[in-house]
């Protein structure tokens, strides 16, 4: 009986630890999603601002 109680205590501790990890990761994911959204908005704004010009990656170097 004592062995079972020890196993249950260990498993309970493991579940609590994993729950803490999942909660922390959820916060990190939310932060990363906000950052990606902001970066996408900035990229869209930059693309809209340069809509009339050829993208720098598609321009020929000046020595050609």
PQR file of N, CA, C, O and H, with PARSE charges and radii, in Angstrom:
ATOM      1  N   UNK A   1       0.822  -1.197   0.000 -0.4000 1.5000
ATOM      2  CA  UNK A   1       0.000   0.000   0.000 -0.0000 2.0000
ATOM      3  C   UNK A   1       0.868   1.264   0.000  0.5500 1.7000
ATOM      4  O   UNK A   1       0.576   2.232  -0.702 -0.5500 1.4000
ATOM      5  N   UNK A   2       1.934   1.235   0.798 -0.4000 1.5000
ATOM      6  CA  UNK A   2       2.833   2.381   0.855 -0.0000 2.0000
ATOM      7  C   UNK A   2       3.465   2.638  -0.507  0.5500 1.7000
ATOM      8  O   UNK A   2       3.650   3.788  -0.907 -0.5500 1.4000
ATOM      9  H   UNK A   2       2.171   0.448   1.368  0.4000 1.0000
ATOM     10  N   UNK A   3       3.794   1.564  -1.215 -0.4000 1.5000
ATOM     11  CA  UNK A   3       4.398   1.700  -2.546 -0.0000 2.0000
ATOM     12  C   UNK A   3       3.444   2.428  -3.492  0.5500 1.7000
ATOM     13  O   UNK A   3       3.865   3.297  -4.256 -0.5500 1.4000
ATOM     14  H   UNK A   3       3.644   0.630  -0.890  0.4000 1.0000
ATOM     15  N   UNK A   4       2.175   2.076  -3.438 -0.4000 1.5000
ATOM     16  CA  UNK A   4       1.185   2.743  -4.293 -0.0000 2.0000
ATOM     17  C   UNK A   4       1.036   4.218  -3.937  0.5500 1.7000
ATOM     18  O   UNK A   4       0.914   5.060  -4.827 -0.5500 1.4000
ATOM     19  H   UNK A   4       1.833   1.371  -2.817  0.4000 1.0000
ATOM     20  N   UNK A   5       1.044   4.532  -2.670 -0.4000 1.5000
ATOM     21  CA  UNK A   5       0.944   5.928  -2.241 -0.0000 2.0000
ATOM     22  C   UNK A   5       2.148   6.727  -2.718  0.5500 1.7000
ATOM     23  O   UNK A   5       2.008   7.881  -3.125 -0.5500 1.4000
ATOM     24  H   UNK A   5       1.143   3.849  -1.947  0.4000 1.0000
ATOM     25  N   UNK A   6       3.338   6.117  -2.669 -0.4000 1.5000
ATOM     26  CA  UNK A   6       4.538   6.796  -3.162 -0.0000 2.0000
ATOM     27  C   UNK A   6       4.459   7.040  -4.656  0.5500 1.7000
ATOM     28  O   UNK A   6       4.832   8.109  -5.139 -0.5500 1.4000
ATOM     29  H   UNK A   6       3.452   5.180  -2.338  0.4000 1.0000
ATOM     30  N   UNK A   7       3.975   6.051  -5.384 -0.4000 1.5000
ATOM     31  CA  UNK A   7       3.832   6.208  -6.836 -0.0000 2.0000
ATOM     32  C   UNK A   7       2.816   7.302  -7.173  0.5500 1.7000
ATOM     33  O   UNK A   7       3.047   8.120  -8.064 -0.5500 1.4000
ATOM     34  H   UNK A   7       3.673   5.183  -4.992  0.4000 1.0000
ATOM     35  N   UNK A   8       1.702   7.310  -6.462 -0.4000 1.5000
ATOM     36  CA  UNK A   8       0.691   8.344  -6.700 -0.0000 2.0000
ATOM     37  C   UNK A   8       1.254   9.727  -6.392  0.5500 1.7000
ATOM     38  O   UNK A   8       1.011  10.676  -7.137 -0.5500 1.4000
ATOM     39  H   UNK A   8       1.514   6.646  -5.738  0.4000 1.0000
ATOM     40  N   UNK A   9       2.000   9.845  -5.303 -0.4000 1.5000
ATOM     41  CA  UNK A   9       2.607  11.137  -4.956 -0.0000 2.0000
ATOM     42  C   UNK A   9       3.581  11.577  -6.041  0.5500 1.7000
ATOM     43  O   UNK A   9       3.614  12.749  -6.416 -0.5500 1.4000
ATOM     44  H   UNK A   9       2.197   9.074  -4.697  0.4000 1.0000
ATOM     45  N   UNK A  10       4.369  10.641  -6.541 -0.4000 1.5000
ATOM     46  CA  UNK A  10       5.334  10.961  -7.596 -0.0000 2.0000
ATOM     47  C   UNK A  10       4.602  11.389  -8.868  0.5500 1.7000
ATOM     48  O   UNK A  10       4.964  12.384  -9.496 -0.5500 1.4000
ATOM     49  H   UNK A  10       4.342   9.689  -6.236  0.4000 1.0000
ATOM     50  N   UNK A  11       3.580  10.638  -9.239 -0.4000 1.5000
ATOM     51  CA  UNK A  11       2.821  10.976 -10.443 -0.0000 2.0000
ATOM     52  C   UNK A  11       2.107  12.312 -10.297  0.5500 1.7000
ATOM     53  O   UNK A  11       2.031  13.081 -11.255 -0.5500 1.4000
ATOM     54  H   UNK A  11       3.285   9.829  -8.729  0.4000 1.0000
ATOM     55  N   UNK A  12       1.590  12.592  -9.122 -0.4000 1.5000
ATOM     56  CA  UNK A  12       0.933  13.876  -8.871 -0.0000 2.0000
ATOM     57  C   UNK A  12       1.924  15.019  -9.050  0.5500 1.7000
ATOM     58  O   UNK A  12       1.607  16.036  -9.666 -0.5500 1.4000
ATOM     59  H   UNK A  12       1.652  11.967  -8.343  0.4000 1.0000
ATOM     60  N   UNK A  13       3.112  14.846  -8.512 -0.4000 1.5000
ATOM     61  CA  UNK A  13       4.158  15.872  -8.646 -0.0000 2.0000
ATOM     62  C   UNK A  13       4.535  16.062 -10.112  0.5500 1.7000
ATOM     63  O   UNK A  13       4.715  17.192 -10.567 -0.5500 1.4000
ATOM     64  H   UNK A  13       3.370  14.019  -8.012  0.4000 1.0000
ATOM     65  N   UNK A  14       4.654  14.967 -10.849 -0.4000 1.5000
ATOM     66  CA  UNK A  14       5.005  15.040 -12.261 -0.0000 2.0000
ATOM     67  C   UNK A  14       3.925  15.778 -13.050  0.5500 1.7000
ATOM     68  O   UNK A  14       4.241  16.602 -13.908 -0.5500 1.4000
ATOM     69  H   UNK A  14       4.508  14.049 -10.479  0.4000 1.0000
ATOM     70  N   UNK A  15       2.672  15.493 -12.771 -0.4000 1.5000
ATOM     71  CA  UNK A  15       1.567  16.162 -13.462 -0.0000 2.0000
ATOM     72  C   UNK A  15       1.576  17.655 -13.152  0.5500 1.7000
ATOM     73  O   UNK A  15       1.350  18.467 -14.049 -0.5500 1.4000
ATOM     74  H   UNK A  15       2.416  14.823 -12.074  0.4000 1.0000
ATOM     75  N   UNK A  16       1.829  18.025 -11.925 -0.4000 1.5000
ATOM     76  CA  UNK A  16       1.884  19.444 -11.556 -0.0000 2.0000
ATOM     77  C   UNK A  16       3.040  20.144 -12.267  0.5500 1.7000
ATOM     78  O   UNK A  16       2.888  21.264 -12.753 -0.5500 1.4000
ATOM     79  H   UNK A  16       2.013  17.366 -11.197  0.4000 1.0000
ATOM     80  N   UNK A  17       4.195  19.479 -12.327 -0.4000 1.5000
ATOM     81  CA  UNK A  17       5.343  20.054 -13.030 -0.0000 2.0000
ATOM     82  C   UNK A  17       5.033  20.254 -14.509  0.5500 1.7000
ATOM     83  O   UNK A  17       5.339  21.298 -15.085 -0.5500 1.4000
ATOM     84  H   UNK A  17       4.318  18.569 -11.932  0.4000 1.0000
ATOM     85  N   UNK A  18       4.423  19.238 -15.113 -0.4000 1.5000
ATOM     86  CA  UNK A  18       4.077  19.346 -16.530 -0.0000 2.0000
ATOM     87  C   UNK A  18       3.032  20.431 -16.767  0.5500 1.7000
ATOM     88  O   UNK A  18       3.073  21.126 -17.782 -0.5500 1.4000
ATOM     89  H   UNK A  18       4.174  18.390 -14.645  0.4000 1.0000
ATOM     90  N   UNK A  19       2.118  20.573 -15.853 -0.4000 1.5000
ATOM     91  CA  UNK A  19       1.113  21.629 -15.973 -0.0000 2.0000
ATOM     92  C   UNK A  19       1.772  23.000 -15.938  0.5500 1.7000
ATOM     93  O   UNK A  19       1.390  23.890 -16.697 -0.5500 1.4000
ATOM     94  H   UNK A  19       2.085  20.009 -15.028  0.4000 1.0000
ATOM     95  N   UNK A  20       2.755  23.177 -15.066 -0.4000 1.5000
ATOM     96  CA  UNK A  20       3.485  24.451 -15.003 -0.0000 2.0000
ATOM     97  C   UNK A  20       4.213  24.736 -16.315  0.5500 1.7000
ATOM     98  O   UNK A  20       4.227  25.868 -16.798 -0.5500 1.4000
ATOM     99  H   UNK A  20       3.066  22.453 -14.450  0.4000 1.0000
ATOM    100  N   UNK A  21       4.814  23.695 -16.882 -0.4000 1.5000
ATOM    101  CA  UNK A  21       5.545  23.858 -18.143 -0.0000 2.0000
ATOM    102  C   UNK A  21       4.581  24.256 -19.260  0.5500 1.7000
ATOM    103  O   UNK A  21       4.869  25.161 -20.043 -0.5500 1.4000
ATOM    104  H   UNK A  21       4.803  22.775 -16.490  0.4000 1.0000
ATOM    105  N   UNK A  22       3.444  23.580 -19.326 -0.4000 1.5000
ATOM    106  CA  UNK A  22       2.460  23.880 -20.375 -0.0000 2.0000
ATOM    107  C   UNK A  22       1.938  25.307 -20.218  0.5500 1.7000
ATOM    108  O   UNK A  22       1.777  26.014 -21.213 -0.5500 1.4000
ATOM    109  H   UNK A  22       3.210  22.845 -18.690  0.4000 1.0000
ATOM    110  N   UNK A  23       1.677  25.735 -19.002 -0.4000 1.5000
ATOM    111  CA  UNK A  23       1.191  27.101 -18.771 -0.0000 2.0000
ATOM    112  C   UNK A  23       2.245  28.125 -19.200  0.5500 1.7000
ATOM    113  O   UNK A  23       1.904  29.136 -19.814 -0.5500 1.4000
ATOM    114  H   UNK A  23       1.808  25.161 -18.194  0.4000 1.0000
ATOM    115  N   UNK A  24       3.510  27.877 -18.888 -0.4000 1.5000
ATOM    116  CA  UNK A  24       4.578  28.793 -19.285 -0.0000 2.0000
ATOM    117  C   UNK A  24       4.704  28.836 -20.804  0.5500 1.7000
ATOM    118  O   UNK A  24       4.864  29.908 -21.387 -0.5500 1.4000
ATOM    119  H   UNK A  24       3.786  27.055 -18.390  0.4000 1.0000
ATOM    120  N   UNK A  25       4.630  27.673 -21.442 -0.4000 1.5000
ATOM    121  CA  UNK A  25       4.735  27.626 -22.896 -0.0000 2.0000
ATOM    122  C   UNK A  25       3.565  28.332 -23.565  0.5500 1.7000
ATOM    123  O   UNK A  25       3.736  28.955 -24.613 -0.5500 1.4000
ATOM    124  H   UNK A  25       4.500  26.802 -20.968  0.4000 1.0000
ATOM    125  N   UNK A  26       2.392  28.245 -22.980 -0.4000 1.5000
ATOM    126  CA  UNK A  26       1.231  28.945 -23.544 -0.0000 2.0000
ATOM    127  C   UNK A  26       1.465  30.449 -23.535  0.5500 1.7000
ATOM    128  O   UNK A  26       1.116  31.142 -24.490 -0.5500 1.4000
ATOM    129  H   UNK A  26       2.252  27.740 -22.129  0.4000 1.0000
ATOM    130  N   UNK A  27       2.058  30.955 -22.454 -0.4000 1.5000
ATOM    131  CA  UNK A  27       2.381  32.379 -22.390 -0.0000 2.0000
ATOM    132  C   UNK A  27       3.414  32.774 -23.418  0.5500 1.7000
ATOM    133  O   UNK A  27       3.295  33.821 -24.054 -0.5500 1.4000
ATOM    134  H   UNK A  27       2.342  30.392 -21.678  0.4000 1.0000
ATOM    135  N   UNK A  28       4.432  31.940 -23.588 -0.4000 1.5000
ATOM    136  CA  UNK A  28       5.471  32.219 -24.575 -0.0000 2.0000
ATOM    137  C   UNK A  28       4.904  32.188 -25.989  0.5500 1.7000
ATOM    138  O   UNK A  28       5.262  33.023 -26.820 -0.5500 1.4000
ATOM    139  H   UNK A  28       4.528  31.089 -23.072  0.4000 1.0000
ATOM    140  N   UNK A  29       4.031  31.240 -26.266 -0.4000 1.5000
ATOM    141  CA  UNK A  29       3.412  31.148 -27.591 -0.0000 2.0000
ATOM    142  C   UNK A  29       2.568  32.389 -27.870  0.5500 1.7000
ATOM    143  O   UNK A  29       2.602  32.926 -28.977 -0.5500 1.4000
ATOM    144  H   UNK A  29       3.740  30.562 -25.591  0.4000 1.0000
ATOM    145  N   UNK A  30       1.828  32.836 -26.893 -0.4000 1.5000
ATOM    146  CA  UNK A  30       1.013  34.044 -27.075 -0.0000 2.0000
ATOM    147  C   UNK A  30       1.895  35.248 -27.386  0.5500 1.7000
ATOM    148  O   UNK A  30       1.569  36.055 -28.256 -0.5500 1.4000
ATOM    149  H   UNK A  30       1.800  32.400 -25.994  0.4000 1.0000
ATOM    150  N   UNK A  31       3.010  35.367 -26.672 -0.4000 1.5000
ATOM    151  CA  UNK A  31       3.943  36.474 -26.923 -0.0000 2.0000
ATOM    152  C   UNK A  31       4.517  36.381 -28.332  0.5500 1.7000
ATOM    153  O   UNK A  31       4.592  37.385 -29.040 -0.5500 1.4000
ATOM    154  H   UNK A  31       3.275  34.711 -25.964  0.4000 1.0000
ATOM    155  N   UNK A  32       4.918  35.191 -28.738 -0.4000 1.5000
ATOM    156  CA  UNK A  32       5.480  35.010 -30.075 -0.0000 2.0000
ATOM    157  C   UNK A  32       4.444  35.282 -31.162  0.5500 1.7000
ATOM    158  O   UNK A  32       4.775  35.846 -32.205 -0.5500 1.4000
ATOM    159  H   UNK A  32       4.857  34.375 -28.163  0.4000 1.0000
ATOM    160  N   UNK A  33       3.203  34.891 -30.930 -0.4000 1.5000
ATOM    161  CA  UNK A  33       2.153  35.176 -31.912 -0.0000 2.0000
ATOM    162  C   UNK A  33       1.955  36.674 -32.075  0.5500 1.7000
ATOM    163  O   UNK A  33       1.773  37.157 -33.193 -0.5500 1.4000
ATOM    164  H   UNK A  33       2.934  34.433 -30.082  0.4000 1.0000
ATOM    165  N   UNK A  34       1.989  37.416 -30.971 -0.4000 1.5000
ATOM    166  CA  UNK A  34       1.861  38.879 -31.059 -0.0000 2.0000
ATOM    167  C   UNK A  34       3.026  39.468 -31.847  0.5500 1.7000
ATOM    168  O   UNK A  34       2.831  40.350 -32.683 -0.5500 1.4000
ATOM    169  H   UNK A  34       2.137  37.024 -30.063  0.4000 1.0000
ATOM    170  N   UNK A  35       4.231  38.981 -31.580 -0.4000 1.5000
ATOM    171  CA  UNK A  35       5.402  39.510 -32.288 -0.0000 2.0000
ATOM    172  C   UNK A  35       5.328  39.213 -33.780  0.5500 1.7000
ATOM    173  O   UNK A  35       5.638  40.074 -34.603 -0.5500 1.4000
ATOM    174  H   UNK A  35       4.388  38.265 -30.901  0.4000 1.0000
ATOM    175  N   UNK A  36       4.921  38.006 -34.127 -0.4000 1.5000
ATOM    176  CA  UNK A  36       4.808  37.646 -35.542 -0.0000 2.0000
ATOM    177  C   UNK A  36       3.759  38.512 -36.219  0.5500 1.7000
ATOM    178  O   UNK A  36       3.969  38.981 -37.337 -0.5500 1.4000
ATOM    179  H   UNK A  36       4.670  37.307 -33.458  0.4000 1.0000
ATOM    180  N   UNK A  37       2.628  38.728 -35.550 -0.4000 1.5000
ATOM    181  CA  UNK A  37       1.576  39.572 -36.113 -0.0000 2.0000
ATOM    182  C   UNK A  37       2.088  40.990 -36.368  0.5500 1.7000
ATOM    183  O   UNK A  37       1.819  41.573 -37.419 -0.5500 1.4000
ATOM    184  H   UNK A  37       2.457  38.347 -34.641  0.4000 1.0000
ATOM    185  N   UNK A  38       2.831  41.546 -35.395 -0.4000 1.5000
ATOM    186  CA  UNK A  38       3.388  42.891 -35.578 -0.0000 2.0000
ATOM    187  C   UNK A  38       4.388  42.927 -36.728  0.5500 1.7000
ATOM    188  O   UNK A  38       4.390  43.869 -37.521 -0.5500 1.4000
ATOM    189  H   UNK A  38       3.049  41.074 -34.542  0.4000 1.0000
ATOM    190  N   UNK A  39       5.233  41.911 -36.821 -0.4000 1.5000
ATOM    191  CA  UNK A  39       6.200  41.865 -37.916 -0.0000 2.0000
ATOM    192  C   UNK A  39       5.504  41.742 -39.268  0.5500 1.7000
ATOM    193  O   UNK A  39       5.932  42.356 -40.246 -0.5500 1.4000
ATOM    194  H   UNK A  39       5.232  41.146 -36.177  0.4000 1.0000
ATOM    195  N   UNK A  40       4.450  40.964 -39.326 -0.4000 1.5000
ATOM    196  CA  UNK A  40       3.708  40.833 -40.584 -0.0000 2.0000
ATOM    197  C   UNK A  40       3.053  42.154 -40.965  0.5500 1.7000
ATOM    198  O   UNK A  40       3.023  42.517 -42.141 -0.5500 1.4000
ATOM    199  H   UNK A  40       4.102  40.465 -38.533  0.4000 1.0000
ATOM    200  N   UNK A  41       2.528  42.875 -39.978 -0.4000 1.5000
ATOM    201  CA  UNK A  41       1.935  44.178 -40.258 -0.0000 2.0000
ATOM    202  C   UNK A  41       2.986  45.155 -40.763  0.5500 1.7000
ATOM    203  O   UNK A  41       2.744  45.902 -41.711 -0.5500 1.4000
ATOM    204  H   UNK A  41       2.552  42.580 -39.022  0.4000 1.0000
ATOM    205  N   UNK A  42       4.152  45.147 -40.130 -0.4000 1.5000
ATOM    206  CA  UNK A  42       5.233  46.041 -40.577 -0.0000 2.0000
ATOM    207  C   UNK A  42       5.677  45.700 -41.993  0.5500 1.7000
ATOM    208  O   UNK A  42       5.911  46.594 -42.806 -0.5500 1.4000
ATOM    209  H   UNK A  42       4.349  44.540 -39.360  0.4000 1.0000
ATOM    210  N   UNK A  43       5.793  44.412 -42.286 -0.4000 1.5000
ATOM    211  CA  UNK A  43       6.205  43.996 -43.628 -0.0000 2.0000
ATOM    212  C   UNK A  43       5.161  44.403 -44.657  0.5500 1.7000
ATOM    213  O   UNK A  43       5.508  44.832 -45.757 -0.5500 1.4000
ATOM    214  H   UNK A  43       5.603  43.686 -41.625  0.4000 1.0000
ATOM    215  N   UNK A  44       3.888  44.273 -44.310 -0.4000 1.5000
ATOM    216  CA  UNK A  44       2.829  44.673 -45.230 -0.0000 2.0000
ATOM    217  C   UNK A  44       2.852  46.175 -45.464  0.5500 1.7000
ATOM    218  O   UNK A  44       2.653  46.634 -46.589 -0.5500 1.4000
ATOM    219  H   UNK A  44       3.606  43.925 -43.416  0.4000 1.0000
ATOM    220  N   UNK A  45       3.095  46.947 -44.404 -0.4000 1.5000
ATOM    221  CA  UNK A  45       3.188  48.404 -44.551 -0.0000 2.0000
ATOM    222  C   UNK A  45       4.381  48.791 -45.424  0.5500 1.7000
ATOM    223  O   UNK A  45       4.275  49.683 -46.266 -0.5500 1.4000
ATOM    224  H   UNK A  45       3.257  46.574 -43.490  0.4000 1.0000
ATOM    225  N   UNK A  46       5.496  48.129 -45.224 -0.4000 1.5000
ATOM    226  CA  UNK A  46       6.684  48.433 -46.027 -0.0000 2.0000
ATOM    227  C   UNK A  46       6.452  48.054 -47.483  0.5500 1.7000
ATOM    228  O   UNK A  46       6.883  48.766 -48.391 -0.5500 1.4000
ATOM    229  H   UNK A  46       5.581  47.405 -44.540  0.4000 1.0000
ATOM    230  N   UNK A  47       5.783  46.952 -47.701 -0.4000 1.5000
ATOM    231  CA  UNK A  47       5.485  46.528 -49.069 -0.0000 2.0000
ATOM    232  C   UNK A  47       4.518  47.496 -49.738  0.5500 1.7000
ATOM    233  O   UNK A  47       4.671  47.811 -50.918 -0.5500 1.4000
ATOM    234  H   UNK A  47       5.434  46.374 -46.964  0.4000 1.0000
ATOM    235  N   UNK A  48       3.535  47.964 -49.001 -0.4000 1.5000
ATOM    236  CA  UNK A  48       2.576  48.917 -49.550 -0.0000 2.0000
ATOM    237  C   UNK A  48       3.251  50.249 -49.853  0.5500 1.7000
ATOM    238  O   UNK A  48       2.911  50.906 -50.838 -0.5500 1.4000
ATOM    239  H   UNK A  48       3.411  47.709 -48.043  0.4000 1.0000
ATOM    240  N   UNK A  49       4.192  50.649 -49.026 -0.4000 1.5000
ATOM    241  CA  UNK A  49       4.885  51.918 -49.237 -0.0000 2.0000
ATOM    242  C   UNK A  49       5.771  51.873 -50.482  0.5500 1.7000
ATOM    243  O   UNK A  49       5.977  52.890 -51.145 -0.5500 1.4000
ATOM    244  H   UNK A  49       4.468  50.115 -48.227  0.4000 1.0000
ATOM    245  N   UNK A  50       6.286  50.696 -50.790 -0.4000 1.5000
ATOM    246  CA  UNK A  50       7.164  50.587 -51.961 -0.0000 2.0000
ATOM    247  C   UNK A  50       6.451  49.909 -53.124  0.5500 1.7000
ATOM    248  O   UNK A  50       7.100  49.268 -53.950 -0.5500 1.4000
ATOM    249  H   UNK A  50       6.118  49.870 -50.251  0.4000 1.0000
ATOM    250  N   UNK A  51       5.143  50.035 -53.205 -0.4000 1.5000
ATOM    251  CA  UNK A  51       4.349  49.351 -54.235 -0.0000 2.0000
ATOM    252  C   UNK A  51       4.721  49.816 -55.637  0.5500 1.7000
ATOM    253  O   UNK A  51       4.643  49.024 -56.577 -0.5500 1.4000
ATOM    254  H   UNK A  51       4.615  50.556 -52.534  0.4000 1.0000
ATOM    255  N   UNK A  52       5.115  51.054 -55.807 -0.4000 1.5000
ATOM    256  CA  UNK A  52       5.415  51.572 -57.136 -0.0000 2.0000
ATOM    257  C   UNK A  52       6.837  51.300 -57.587  0.5500 1.7000
ATOM    258  O   UNK A  52       7.171  51.587 -58.737 -0.5500 1.4000
ATOM    259  H   UNK A  52       5.178  51.697 -55.044  0.4000 1.0000
ATOM    260  N   UNK A  53       7.673  50.765 -56.738 -0.4000 1.5000
ATOM    261  CA  UNK A  53       9.065  50.536 -57.109 -0.0000 2.0000
ATOM    262  C   UNK A  53       9.332  49.039 -57.247  0.5500 1.7000
ATOM    263  O   UNK A  53       8.577  48.202 -56.753 -0.5500 1.4000
ATOM    264  H   UNK A  53       7.401  50.532 -55.804  0.4000 1.0000
ATOM    265  N   UNK A  54      10.425  48.734 -57.928 -0.4000 1.5000
ATOM    266  CA  UNK A  54      10.857  47.339 -58.075 -0.0000 2.0000
ATOM    267  C   UNK A  54      11.520  46.921 -56.770  0.5500 1.7000
ATOM    268  O   UNK A  54      12.358  47.654 -56.245 -0.5500 1.4000
ATOM    269  H   UNK A  54      11.039  49.414 -58.328  0.4000 1.0000
ATOM    270  N   UNK A  55      11.161  45.763 -56.241 -0.4000 1.5000
ATOM    271  CA  UNK A  55      11.806  45.319 -54.995 -0.0000 2.0000
ATOM    272  C   UNK A  55      13.322  45.264 -55.139  0.5500 1.7000
ATOM    273  O   UNK A  55      13.840  44.906 -56.197 -0.5500 1.4000
ATOM    274  H   UNK A  55      10.480  45.168 -56.667  0.4000 1.0000
ATOM    275  N   UNK A  56      14.012  45.613 -54.094 -0.4000 1.5000
ATOM    276  CA  UNK A  56      15.470  45.680 -54.125 -0.0000 2.0000
ATOM    277  C   UNK A  56      16.086  44.354 -54.550  0.5500 1.7000
ATOM    278  O   UNK A  56      17.112  44.347 -55.230 -0.5500 1.4000
ATOM    279  H   UNK A  56      13.591  45.905 -53.234  0.4000 1.0000
ATOM    280  N   UNK A  57      15.498  43.257 -54.173 -0.4000 1.5000
ATOM    281  CA  UNK A  57      16.034  41.948 -54.535 -0.0000 2.0000
ATOM    282  C   UNK A  57      15.927  41.686 -56.031  0.5500 1.7000
ATOM    283  O   UNK A  57      16.686  40.877 -56.566 -0.5500 1.4000
ATOM    284  H   UNK A  57      14.664  43.263 -53.621  0.4000 1.0000
ATOM    285  N   UNK A  58      15.002  42.352 -56.719 -0.4000 1.5000
ATOM    286  CA  UNK A  58      14.810  42.152 -58.155 -0.0000 2.0000
ATOM    287  C   UNK A  58      15.554  43.183 -59.002  0.5500 1.7000
ATOM    288  O   UNK A  58      15.539  43.084 -60.229 -0.5500 1.4000
ATOM    289  H   UNK A  58      14.386  43.010 -56.284  0.4000 1.0000
ATOM    290  N   UNK A  59      16.192  44.150 -58.394 -0.4000 1.5000
ATOM    291  CA  UNK A  59      16.911  45.174 -59.144 -0.0000 2.0000
ATOM    292  C   UNK A  59      18.286  44.659 -59.546  0.5500 1.7000
ATOM    293  O   UNK A  59      18.900  43.863 -58.836 -0.5500 1.4000
ATOM    294  H   UNK A  59      16.205  44.231 -57.397  0.4000 1.0000
ATOM    295  N   UNK A  60      18.751  45.122 -60.685 -0.4000 1.5000
ATOM    296  CA  UNK A  60      20.101  44.769 -61.124 -0.0000 2.0000
ATOM    297  C   UNK A  60      21.101  45.632 -60.383  0.5500 1.7000
ATOM    298  O   UNK A  60      20.832  46.801 -60.111 -0.5500 1.4000
ATOM    299  H   UNK A  60      18.252  45.768 -61.262  0.4000 1.0000
ATOM    300  N   UNK A  61      22.247  45.071 -60.056 -0.4000 1.5000
ATOM    301  CA  UNK A  61      23.286  45.874 -59.399 -0.0000 2.0000
ATOM    302  C   UNK A  61      23.736  47.002 -60.332  0.5500 1.7000
ATOM    303  O   UNK A  61      23.626  46.865 -61.550 -0.5500 1.4000
ATOM    304  H   UNK A  61      22.466  44.121 -60.278  0.4000 1.0000
ATOM    305  N   UNK A  62      24.240  48.114 -59.784 -0.4000 1.5000
ATOM    306  CA  UNK A  62      24.593  49.264 -60.629 -0.0000 2.0000
ATOM    307  C   UNK A  62      25.728  48.993 -61.618  0.5500 1.7000
ATOM    308  O   UNK A  62      25.854  49.718 -62.605 -0.5500 1.4000
ATOM    309  H   UNK A  62      24.329  48.225 -58.794  0.4000 1.0000
ATOM    310  N   UNK A  63      26.543  47.990 -61.388 -0.4000 1.5000
ATOM    311  CA  UNK A  63      27.676  47.736 -62.290 -0.0000 2.0000
ATOM    312  C   UNK A  63      27.294  46.908 -63.501  0.5500 1.7000
ATOM    313  O   UNK A  63      28.166  46.603 -64.315 -0.5500 1.4000
ATOM    314  H   UNK A  63      26.440  47.401 -60.586  0.4000 1.0000
ATOM    315  N   UNK A  64      26.036  46.528 -63.662 -0.4000 1.5000
ATOM    316  CA  UNK A  64      25.613  45.751 -64.831 -0.0000 2.0000
ATOM    317  C   UNK A  64      25.199  46.661 -65.914  0.5500 1.7000
ATOM    318  O   UNK A  64      24.806  46.204 -66.987 -0.5500 1.4000
ATOM    319  H   UNK A  64      25.328  46.775 -63.000  0.4000 1.0000
TER
END
